[in-house]
Amino acid sequence: MTCNYCVVTIRKALKDIPGIKYLEISLSEKLIKIGGEFEEKALVRAIKSAGFTVEKK
């Protein structure tokens, strides 16, 4: 993630995933914090489909 457009793109990619209760995207830290009960594979697939890589911490 390098710009606000990246944040908007990721937010749009994740908006339809059921079970996400909390979503925080930090551009400065290049970090996404997500809470709730959701399918991790769907989350990763959505982020990758938006053109980003995923590194789980």
N, C-alpha and C positions, 0 to 999 in steps of 0.2 A: 504494500500500500504506500503510495507516494503523494496522494492528493485527496482533496475532498470528494472528487468524482469517484475515486476508489471506494470511499466510505459509503457513498450513495449507492454504488453498484452492488456492494456486498449486502447492504441493508435490504435492497430490493430482492436480491437472490434468496435471502433468508426469510422474507416476510410470509411466505406461504407454507413454511415448514411447521406442521402441527406440534404443539407442546413447548415451544419456546416461550418462556415467561419473562426472561430478562436478556437484554442484548446491549452490550456496551462495546463500542469500537473506538480504540485509541490510535489515532494516526501517528502521533509522536512515538508511541511504543511499538507500533505495527502489531497490535494485539487486539483480539476479539475475545470478550468474555461473554459466555452464554450460559444461562441457567434454565432449568426446566426438565421436562421428561420428553425427549425427542430421540429419533433414530439417528445415531451418529453417522451412519453411512449416507443418509439423505443430506445431512448437513455438509459433509465433506464433498459429496457430489455437487451440491448447489454452489459451493465456493469455487470448486475447480471449473465448473461450467461457466462461471462468471469470469474465468481467466486468471485465477489466483492459485497459489500453492498453499498447502495446509501442513502445518507443523504442530503436532499436539504437544502441549507442555503439562 
